[in-house]
Amino acid sequence: MINLLRVDHRLLHGQVAFSWLKALNSDCVLIASDELMKDKIRFAALKMAKPSGVKLVIKNVQDAIQALNNGATDKYNLFIVVESVEIAYQLVKNVEDLNYINLGGMKNGADRKQISKAVHLSTHDIELLKELRDEGVKMEVQLVPDDQAQDVFNLIK
């Protein structure tokens, strides 16, 4: 069962590794990232950041889509973490049961608009999110489980 799809450029860190996993009662984290698969040092660091008792699976985006669709993840209370709106878009478009995206930390940049304390979106991100919204996907900003979730489009304005 998929508990949550979260966009957070830091992937697995304190908020994700402890507060989100506990709040969701997840026993498995799936990170989908083509870039991470090429970065052996970051890959190893994320594996070490995994809390005990939780399975960590790191796959490229296409393999993650395949695993989600072929039932390989069905036995887990799954928490999916990706580093970009683009990857979340790909997952939602290609995995039937994904209809909610949680936006967490997304770094600032010259081409990005700040919509909350830690979420910065590019014009391209906003276009992708609008397309998903028009298809019925719900999207909220929520840094930690105790924060009030806010509709992305109430923040974009």
KOLZATI-454902 format. One line per 3 residues: their letters; for each residue x, y, z of N, C-alpha, C, O, CB. Coordinates in nm, 2 decimals. Glycine has a CB too. Layout:
a = X,Y,Z,X,Y,Z,X,Y,Z,X,Y,Z,X,Y,Z | ...
END
This chain:
min = 0.08,-0.12,0.00,0.00,0.00,0.00,0.09,0.12,0.00,0.19,0.13,0.08,-0.10,0.00,0.12 | 0.06,0.22,-0.08,0.13,0.34,-0.09,0.07,0.44,0.01,-0.04,0.48,0.00,0.13,0.41,-0.23 | 0.15,0.48,0.11,0.11,0.57,0.21,0.12,0.72,0.17,0.03,0.80,0.20,0.19,0.55,0.34
llr = 0.23,0.75,0.10,0.25,0.89,0.06,0.36,0.90,-0.05,0.46,0.82,-0.05,0.29,0.97,0.18 | 0.34,0.99,-0.14,0.44,1.03,-0.24,0.48,1.17,-0.20,0.40,1.26,-0.20,0.39,1.02,-0.39 | 0.61,1.19,-0.16,0.66,1.32,-0.12,0.77,1.37,-0.21,0.86,1.29,-0.25,0.71,1.31,0.03
vdh = 0.77,1.49,-0.24,0.88,1.56,-0.31,0.96,1.63,-0.21,0.91,1.72,-0.14,0.83,1.66,-0.43 | 1.09,1.59,-0.20,1.18,1.66,-0.11,1.32,1.64,-0.16,1.37,1.53,-0.17,1.17,1.60,0.04 | 1.39,1.75,-0.20,1.52,1.74,-0.27,1.62,1.68,-0.18,1.73,1.63,-0.23,1.56,1.88,-0.31
rll = 1.60,1.67,-0.05,1.70,1.61,0.04,1.68,1.46,0.05,1.76,1.39,0.11,1.69,1.67,0.18 | 1.57,1.41,0.00,1.53,1.27,0.00,1.52,1.22,0.15,1.42,1.25,0.21,1.63,1.19,-0.07 | 1.61,1.14,0.20,1.60,1.08,0.33,1.69,1.16,0.43,1.81,1.16,0.42,1.65,0.93,0.32
hgq = 1.62,1.23,0.52,1.69,1.31,0.62,1.60,1.30,0.75,1.50,1.23,0.75,1.71,1.46,0.57 | 1.63,1.38,0.85,1.56,1.38,0.98,1.41,1.38,0.97,1.35,1.29,1.03,1.61,1.49,1.06 | 1.35,1.48,0.90,1.21,1.49,0.89,1.15,1.36,0.83,1.05,1.31,0.87,1.17,1.61,0.82
vaf = 1.21,1.32,0.72,1.16,1.20,0.65,1.19,1.07,0.73,1.10,0.99,0.75,1.22,1.19,0.51 | 1.31,1.06,0.77,1.35,0.93,0.84,1.28,0.91,0.97,1.27,0.79,1.01,1.50,0.93,0.86 | 1.24,1.01,1.04,1.18,0.99,1.17,1.03,1.04,1.17,0.94,0.95,1.20,1.26,1.07,1.27
swl = 1.00,1.16,1.16,0.86,1.21,1.18,0.77,1.15,1.07,0.66,1.11,1.11,0.86,1.36,1.18 | 0.80,1.16,0.95,0.71,1.11,0.84,0.69,0.95,0.85,0.58,0.91,0.85,0.76,1.14,0.71 | 0.80,0.88,0.87,0.79,0.74,0.88,0.70,0.70,0.99,0.62,0.61,0.98,0.93,0.67,0.89
kal = 0.72,0.76,1.11,0.64,0.73,1.23,0.50,0.76,1.21,0.41,0.68,1.24,0.70,0.80,1.35 | 0.47,0.88,1.15,0.33,0.93,1.14,0.26,0.84,1.04,0.14,0.82,1.05,0.33,1.07,1.09 | 0.33,0.79,0.94,0.26,0.71,0.83,0.26,0.56,0.87,0.20,0.48,0.80,0.34,0.73,0.70
nsd = 0.34,0.52,0.97,0.36,0.38,1.00,0.41,0.31,0.88,0.37,0.19,0.86,0.22,0.32,1.05 | 0.50,0.37,0.81,0.56,0.30,0.69,0.68,0.21,0.73,0.75,0.24,0.83,0.61,0.41,0.59 | 0.69,0.10,0.66,0.80,0.01,0.69,0.89,0.00,0.57,0.99,-0.08,0.58,0.74,-0.13,0.72
cvl = 0.87,0.08,0.47,0.96,0.08,0.35,0.96,0.22,0.29,0.85,0.28,0.27,0.91,-0.03,0.25 | 1.08,0.26,0.25,1.09,0.39,0.18,1.15,0.35,0.04,1.24,0.28,0.03,1.19,0.49,0.25 | 1.08,0.40,-0.06,1.12,0.39,-0.20,1.17,0.52,-0.25,1.09,0.62,-0.25,1.01,0.33,-0.29
ias = 1.29,0.53,-0.28,1.34,0.65,-0.35,1.36,0.63,-0.49,1.43,0.53,-0.53,1.48,0.70,-0.28 | 1.30,0.71,-0.58,1.31,0.70,-0.72,1.39,0.82,-0.77,1.35,0.93,-0.76,1.16,0.70,-0.79 | 1.50,0.79,-0.83,1.59,0.89,-0.88,1.70,0.84,-0.97,1.77,0.75,-0.94,1.67,0.96,-0.76
del = 1.70,0.89,-1.09,1.80,0.86,-1.19,1.93,0.92,-1.15,2.04,0.85,-1.16,1.76,0.91,-1.33 | 1.93,1.04,-1.10,2.06,1.11,-1.06,2.13,1.03,-0.94,2.25,1.02,-0.94,2.03,1.25,-1.03 | 2.05,0.99,-0.85,2.11,0.93,-0.73,2.18,0.80,-0.77,2.28,0.76,-0.71,2.00,0.90,-0.63
mkd = 2.12,0.73,-0.87,2.18,0.60,-0.91,2.32,0.62,-0.97,2.40,0.53,-0.97,2.09,0.54,-1.02 | 2.36,0.74,-1.01,2.49,0.78,-1.07,2.58,0.83,-0.96,2.70,0.84,-0.99,2.48,0.88,-1.18 | 2.53,0.86,-0.84,2.61,0.93,-0.74,2.64,0.83,-0.62,2.56,0.82,-0.53,2.55,1.05,-0.68
kir = 2.75,0.75,-0.63,2.77,0.64,-0.54,2.79,0.69,-0.39,2.75,0.62,-0.30,2.90,0.57,-0.58 | 2.85,0.81,-0.38,2.87,0.86,-0.24,2.74,0.90,-0.18,2.71,0.86,-0.06,2.96,0.98,-0.25 | 2.66,0.97,-0.25,2.53,1.01,-0.19,2.44,0.89,-0.17,2.37,0.88,-0.07,2.45,1.11,-0.29
faa = 2.44,0.79,-0.26,2.37,0.67,-0.25,2.41,0.60,-0.12,2.32,0.55,-0.05,2.40,0.58,-0.37 | 2.54,0.59,-0.10,2.58,0.52,0.03,2.54,0.60,0.15,2.51,0.54,0.25,2.74,0.50,0.02 | 2.55,0.73,0.14,2.51,0.81,0.26,2.36,0.79,0.29,2.33,0.78,0.41,2.54,0.96,0.23
lkm = 2.28,0.78,0.19,2.13,0.76,0.22,2.11,0.63,0.27,2.02,0.61,0.36,2.06,0.78,0.09 | 2.18,0.53,0.23,2.16,0.39,0.29,2.20,0.39,0.44,2.13,0.32,0.51,2.25,0.29,0.21 | 2.30,0.47,0.47,2.34,0.48,0.62,2.24,0.56,0.70,2.23,0.54,0.82,2.48,0.54,0.63
akp = 2.16,0.65,0.63,2.06,0.73,0.71,1.93,0.66,0.74,1.85,0.71,0.81,2.04,0.86,0.62 | 1.92,0.54,0.68,1.79,0.47,0.70,1.78,0.43,0.84,1.87,0.37,0.90,1.79,0.34,0.61 | 1.66,0.45,0.90,1.63,0.41,1.04,1.63,0.25,1.04,1.59,0.19,0.95,1.50,0.47,1.09
sgv = 1.66,0.20,1.16,1.65,0.05,1.17,1.51,0.01,1.17,1.42,0.08,1.21,1.72,0.00,1.30 | 1.48,-0.11,1.11,1.35,-0.16,1.11,1.27,-0.11,0.98,1.16,-0.15,0.97,1.28,-0.13,1.23 | 1.33,-0.03,0.90,1.27,0.02,0.78,1.35,-0.03,0.66,1.47,-0.01,0.66,1.25,0.17,0.79
klv = 1.28,-0.08,0.56,1.35,-0.12,0.44,1.37,0.00,0.35,1.28,0.09,0.34,1.27,-0.23,0.36 | 1.48,0.01,0.29,1.51,0.12,0.20,1.54,0.06,0.06,1.63,-0.02,0.04,1.63,0.21,0.24 | 1.46,0.11,-0.04,1.48,0.07,-0.18,1.51,0.19,-0.26,1.43,0.29,-0.26,1.36,-0.01,-0.23
ikn = 1.62,0.19,-0.34,1.65,0.30,-0.42,1.65,0.25,-0.57,1.73,0.15,-0.60,1.79,0.36,-0.38 | 1.57,0.31,-0.65,1.56,0.26,-0.79,1.57,0.38,-0.88,1.54,0.50,-0.84,1.43,0.18,-0.81 | 1.60,0.36,-1.01,1.59,0.47,-1.11,1.43,0.48,-1.13,1.36,0.39,-1.09,1.66,0.44,-1.24
vqd = 1.39,0.59,-1.20,1.25,0.62,-1.21,1.18,0.51,-1.28,1.07,0.47,-1.24,1.23,0.75,-1.28 | 1.23,0.46,-1.39,1.16,0.36,-1.47,1.15,0.23,-1.39,1.04,0.16,-1.40,1.24,0.33,-1.60 | 1.25,0.19,-1.32,1.24,0.07,-1.24,1.14,0.08,-1.12,1.08,-0.01,-1.08,1.38,0.03,-1.18
aiq = 1.14,0.20,-1.07,1.04,0.23,-0.96,0.90,0.22,-1.01,0.81,0.16,-0.95,1.06,0.37,-0.90 | 0.87,0.27,-1.13,0.74,0.26,-1.19,0.70,0.11,-1.21,0.59,0.07,-1.18,0.73,0.34,-1.33 | 0.80,0.04,-1.26,0.77,-0.10,-1.29,0.74,-0.18,-1.16,0.65,-0.26,-1.15,0.90,-0.17,-1.36
aln = 0.82,-0.15,-1.05,0.80,-0.22,-0.92,0.67,-0.18,-0.86,0.60,-0.27,-0.80,0.91,-0.18,-0.82 | 0.63,-0.06,-0.88,0.50,-0.01,-0.82,0.38,-0.08,-0.90,0.27,-0.10,-0.84,0.49,0.14,-0.83 | 0.40,-0.10,-1.03,0.29,-0.15,-1.11,0.29,-0.31,-1.11,0.18,-0.36,-1.13,0.31,-0.11,-1.25
nga = 0.40,-0.37,-1.08,0.39,-0.52,-1.09,0.36,-0.59,-0.95,0.37,-0.71,-0.94,0.53,-0.57,-1.14 | 0.34,-0.51,-0.85,0.30,-0.56,-0.72,0.41,-0.59,-0.63,0.39,-0.64,-0.52,0.22,-0.69,-0.75 | 0.54,-0.56,-0.67,0.65,-0.59,-0.59,0.65,-0.52,-0.45,0.71,-0.56,-0.36,0.78,-0.56,-0.66
tdk = 0.58,-0.40,-0.45,0.58,-0.32,-0.33,0.45,-0.34,-0.25,0.43,-0.27,-0.15,0.60,-0.17,-0.37 | 0.36,-0.42,-0.30,0.23,-0.43,-0.23,0.23,-0.48,-0.09,0.14,-0.44,-0.01,0.14,-0.52,-0.31 | 0.33,-0.55,-0.05,0.34,-0.60,0.09,0.39,-0.50,0.19,0.39,-0.53,0.31,0.43,-0.72,0.09
ynl = 0.43,-0.38,0.14,0.48,-0.28,0.23,0.38,-0.17,0.26,0.30,-0.14,0.17,0.61,-0.23,0.18 | 0.40,-0.10,0.37,0.34,0.03,0.39,0.44,0.13,0.34,0.53,0.17,0.41,0.30,0.06,0.55 | 0.42,0.17,0.21,0.53,0.23,0.14,0.52,0.39,0.14,0.42,0.45,0.12,0.52,0.19,-0.01
fiv = 0.64,0.44,0.16,0.66,0.59,0.16,0.75,0.61,0.04,0.87,0.57,0.05,0.71,0.64,0.30 | 0.70,0.68,-0.06,0.78,0.71,-0.18,0.84,0.86,-0.17,0.76,0.95,-0.14,0.70,0.70,-0.31 | 0.97,0.87,-0.19,1.03,1.00,-0.18,1.10,1.02,-0.31,1.18,0.94,-0.36,1.13,1.01,-0.06
ves = 1.08,1.14,-0.37,1.15,1.18,-0.50,1.20,1.32,-0.48,1.16,1.39,-0.39,1.05,1.17,-0.62 | 1.30,1.36,-0.56,1.36,1.49,-0.54,1.31,1.60,-0.63,1.35,1.71,-0.62,1.51,1.48,-0.57 | 1.21,1.57,-0.71,1.16,1.68,-0.80,1.01,1.66,-0.84,0.96,1.54,-0.83,1.24,1.69,-0.93
vei = 0.95,1.77,-0.88,0.81,1.76,-0.93,0.81,1.68,-1.05,0.72,1.60,-1.08,0.76,1.90,-0.96 | 0.91,1.69,-1.14,0.92,1.61,-1.26,0.91,1.46,-1.24,0.84,1.39,-1.31,1.05,1.64,-1.33 | 0.98,1.41,-1.14,0.98,1.27,-1.11,0.84,1.23,-1.05,0.79,1.13,-1.08,1.09,1.23,-1.01
ayq = 0.79,1.31,-0.96,0.65,1.29,-0.91,0.55,1.28,-1.02,0.46,1.19,-1.02,0.61,1.40,-0.80 | 0.56,1.37,-1.11,0.47,1.37,-1.23,0.48,1.24,-1.31,0.38,1.18,-1.34,0.51,1.49,-1.33 | 0.61,1.20,-1.33,0.63,1.07,-1.40,0.56,0.95,-1.33,0.50,0.87,-1.39,0.78,1.04,-1.43
lvk = 0.58,0.95,-1.20,0.52,0.84,-1.12,0.37,0.85,-1.13,0.30,0.75,-1.15,0.56,0.85,-0.98 | 0.31,0.96,-1.10,0.16,0.98,-1.11,0.11,0.94,-1.24,0.00,0.87,-1.25,0.12,1.12,-1.07 | 0.17,0.98,-1.35,0.12,0.95,-1.48,0.13,0.80,-1.52,0.06,0.76,-1.61,0.20,1.03,-1.59
nve = 0.22,0.73,-1.45,0.25,0.59,-1.49,0.21,0.49,-1.38,0.23,0.37,-1.41,0.39,0.58,-1.52 | 0.16,0.53,-1.27,0.12,0.44,-1.16,-0.02,0.47,-1.13,-0.05,0.58,-1.08,0.22,0.45,-1.04 | -0.11,0.37,-1.14,-0.25,0.39,-1.13,-0.30,0.45,-1.00,-0.39,0.54,-1.00,-0.32,0.26,-1.16
dln = -0.25,0.40,-0.89,-0.30,0.44,-0.76,-0.25,0.57,-0.70,-0.28,0.60,-0.58,-0.28,0.33,-0.66 | -0.16,0.64,-0.77,-0.11,0.76,-0.72,-0.20,0.88,-0.75,-0.21,0.92,-0.87,0.04,0.79,-0.77 | -0.26,0.95,-0.65,-0.34,1.06,-0.68,-0.33,1.17,-0.57,-0.41,1.26,-0.56,-0.49,1.02,-0.68
yin = -0.21,1.17,-0.50,-0.18,1.27,-0.40,-0.03,1.29,-0.40,0.05,1.20,-0.40,-0.24,1.23,-0.26 | 0.01,1.42,-0.39,0.15,1.45,-0.38,0.17,1.55,-0.27,0.10,1.65,-0.25,0.21,1.52,-0.52 | 0.27,1.52,-0.18,0.30,1.60,-0.07,0.43,1.67,-0.11,0.53,1.61,-0.14,0.32,1.52,0.06
lgg = 0.43,1.81,-0.11,0.55,1.88,-0.14,0.62,1.92,-0.01,0.56,1.99,0.08,0.52,2.01,-0.22 | 0.75,1.89,0.01,0.83,1.92,0.12,0.93,2.02,0.08,0.90,2.12,0.03,0.89,1.79,0.19 | 1.06,1.99,0.11,1.16,2.08,0.08,1.20,2.08,-0.07,1.23,1.97,-0.12,1.29,2.05,0.16
mkn = 1.20,2.19,-0.13,1.24,2.21,-0.27,1.32,2.34,-0.28,1.27,2.45,-0.25,1.11,2.21,-0.37 | 1.44,2.32,-0.32,1.54,2.43,-0.30,1.51,2.55,-0.39,1.45,2.54,-0.50,1.68,2.38,-0.33 | 1.57,2.66,-0.35,1.55,2.78,-0.42,1.65,2.79,-0.54,1.74,2.71,-0.55,1.58,2.90,-0.33
gad = 1.62,2.88,-0.63,1.70,2.90,-0.75,1.65,3.02,-0.82,1.54,3.07,-0.80,1.70,2.77,-0.84 | 1.73,3.07,-0.91,1.70,3.19,-0.99,1.57,3.18,-1.06,1.50,3.28,-1.08,1.81,3.22,-1.09 | 1.54,3.06,-1.11,1.42,3.04,-1.19,1.30,2.99,-1.11,1.20,2.94,-1.16,1.44,2.95,-1.30
rkq = 1.30,3.00,-0.97,1.20,2.94,-0.89,1.13,3.05,-0.81,1.18,3.15,-0.77,1.26,2.84,-0.80 | 1.00,3.02,-0.79,0.91,3.10,-0.70,0.89,3.04,-0.57,0.85,2.92,-0.56,0.78,3.13,-0.78 | 0.91,3.11,-0.46,0.89,3.06,-0.33,0.74,3.06,-0.30,0.68,3.17,-0.30,0.97,3.14,-0.22
isk = 0.68,2.95,-0.27,0.54,2.94,-0.23,0.51,2.91,-0.08,0.40,2.93,-0.03,0.47,2.84,-0.32 | 0.62,2.87,-0.02,0.61,2.84,0.13,0.75,2.85,0.18,0.85,2.87,0.11,0.54,2.70,0.16 | 0.76,2.83,0.31,0.89,2.84,0.38,1.00,2.76,0.31,1.12,2.81,0.29,0.88,2.80,0.52
avh = 0.97,2.64,0.26,1.08,2.55,0.21,1.04,2.50,0.07,1.12,2.41,0.02,1.10,2.44,0.30 | 0.94,2.55,0.00,0.90,2.50,-0.13,0.92,2.61,-0.23,0.86,2.72,-0.22,0.76,2.45,-0.13 | 1.00,2.59,-0.33,1.03,2.68,-0.44,1.00,2.60,-0.57,1.05,2.50,-0.59,1.18,2.73,-0.44
lst = 0.91,2.66,-0.65,0.87,2.59,-0.78,0.92,2.67,-0.90,0.91,2.80,-0.90,0.72,2.57,-0.78 | 0.96,2.60,-1.00,0.99,2.66,-1.13,0.86,2.68,-1.21,0.75,2.62,-1.17,1.09,2.58,-1.21 | 0.86,2.75,-1.32,0.74,2.77,-1.40,0.71,2.63,-1.46,0.59,2.60,-1.47,0.77,2.86,-1.52
hdi = 0.81,2.55,-1.49,0.78,2.41,-1.55,0.71,2.33,-1.44,0.62,2.25,-1.47,0.91,2.35,-1.59 | 0.76,2.34,-1.31,0.70,2.26,-1.20,0.55,2.30,-1.19,0.46,2.21,-1.18,0.77,2.29,-1.07 | 0.52,2.43,-1.20,0.38,2.47,-1.19,0.30,2.42,-1.30,0.18,2.38,-1.28,0.38,2.63,-1.18
ell = 0.35,2.42,-1.42,0.28,2.37,-1.54,0.24,2.22,-1.52,0.13,2.18,-1.54,0.36,2.39,-1.67 | 0.34,2.14,-1.47,0.32,2.00,-1.45,0.21,1.98,-1.34,0.12,1.89,-1.35,0.45,1.93,-1.41 | 0.22,2.06,-1.23,0.13,2.04,-1.12,-0.01,2.08,-1.16,-0.11,2.02,-1.12,0.17,2.13,-1.00
kel = -0.03,2.18,-1.25,-0.16,2.22,-1.30,-0.22,2.11,-1.38,-0.34,2.08,-1.37,-0.15,2.35,-1.38 | -0.14,2.05,-1.46,-0.19,1.94,-1.54,-0.24,1.82,-1.45,-0.35,1.77,-1.48,-0.08,1.88,-1.64 | -0.16,1.79,-1.35,-0.20,1.69,-1.26,-0.33,1.73,-1.18,-0.42,1.64,-1.16,-0.09,1.65,-1.16
rde = -0.34,1.85,-1.14,-0.46,1.90,-1.07,-0.58,1.88,-1.16,-0.68,1.84,-1.11,-0.44,2.05,-1.03 | -0.57,1.92,-1.29,-0.68,1.91,-1.38,-0.72,1.76,-1.40,-0.83,1.73,-1.45,-0.64,1.97,-1.51 | -0.63,1.67,-1.37,-0.66,1.53,-1.38,-0.71,1.47,-1.24,-0.73,1.35,-1.23,-0.54,1.45,-1.43
gvk = -0.73,1.56,-1.14,-0.78,1.51,-1.02,-0.68,1.48,-0.91,-0.72,1.43,-0.80,-0.87,1.40,-1.04 | -0.56,1.51,-0.93,-0.45,1.48,-0.83,-0.45,1.59,-0.73,-0.45,1.71,-0.76,-0.31,1.46,-0.90 | -0.45,1.55,-0.60,-0.45,1.65,-0.49,-0.30,1.67,-0.45,-0.22,1.58,-0.45,-0.53,1.60,-0.37
mev = -0.27,1.80,-0.43,-0.13,1.83,-0.40,-0.13,1.93,-0.28,-0.20,2.03,-0.28,-0.06,1.89,-0.52 | -0.05,1.90,-0.18,-0.04,1.99,-0.06,0.11,2.01,-0.02,0.19,1.92,-0.05,-0.12,1.93,0.05 | 0.13,2.12,0.04,0.26,2.15,0.10,0.24,2.12,0.25,0.15,2.17,0.32,0.30,2.30,0.08
qlv = 0.34,2.04,0.30,0.34,2.01,0.45,0.48,1.96,0.48,0.52,1.86,0.44,0.23,1.89,0.48 | 0.55,2.04,0.56,0.69,2.01,0.59,0.70,1.89,0.68,0.78,1.80,0.66,0.75,2.13,0.65 | 0.62,1.89,0.79,0.62,1.78,0.89,0.48,1.74,0.91,0.39,1.82,0.89,0.70,1.82,1.02
pdd = 0.46,1.62,0.96,0.32,1.57,0.98,0.24,1.66,1.08,0.12,1.67,1.06,0.33,1.43,1.04 | 0.30,1.72,1.17,0.23,1.81,1.27,0.18,1.94,1.21,0.09,2.01,1.26,0.31,1.83,1.39 | 0.24,1.98,1.09,0.20,2.11,1.03,0.07,2.09,0.96,0.03,1.98,0.92,0.31,2.15,0.92
qaq = -0.01,2.20,0.95,-0.13,2.20,0.87,-0.10,2.19,0.72,-0.02,2.27,0.67,-0.22,2.32,0.90 | -0.15,2.09,0.65,-0.13,2.08,0.51,-0.20,2.19,0.44,-0.31,2.23,0.47,-0.18,1.94,0.45 | -0.14,2.25,0.33,-0.19,2.36,0.26,-0.20,2.32,0.11,-0.10,2.27,0.06,-0.11,2.49,0.28
dvf = -0.31,2.36,0.05,-0.33,2.33,-0.09,-0.22,2.41,-0.17,-0.21,2.53,-0.15,-0.47,2.37,-0.14 | -0.15,2.34,-0.26,-0.05,2.40,-0.34,-0.10,2.53,-0.42,-0.03,2.63,-0.42,0.01,2.30,-0.44 | -0.22,2.52,-0.47,-0.27,2.62,-0.56,-0.32,2.74,-0.48,-0.34,2.85,-0.54,-0.38,2.57,-0.65
nli = -0.35,2.72,-0.35,-0.38,2.84,-0.27,-0.25,2.92,-0.24,-0.26,3.04,-0.21,-0.44,2.80,-0.14 | -0.13,2.85,-0.25,-0.01,2.92,-0.22,0.06,2.98,-0.35,0.13,3.07,-0.34,0.09,2.82,-0.16 | 0.03,2.92,-0.46,0.09,2.97,-0.59,0.04,3.11,-0.63,0.12,3.19,-0.66,0.07,2.87,-0.70
k = -0.09,3.13,-0.62,-0.15,3.25,-0.66,-0.10,3.32,-0.78,-0.14,3.42,-0.82,-0.14,3.35,-0.55
END
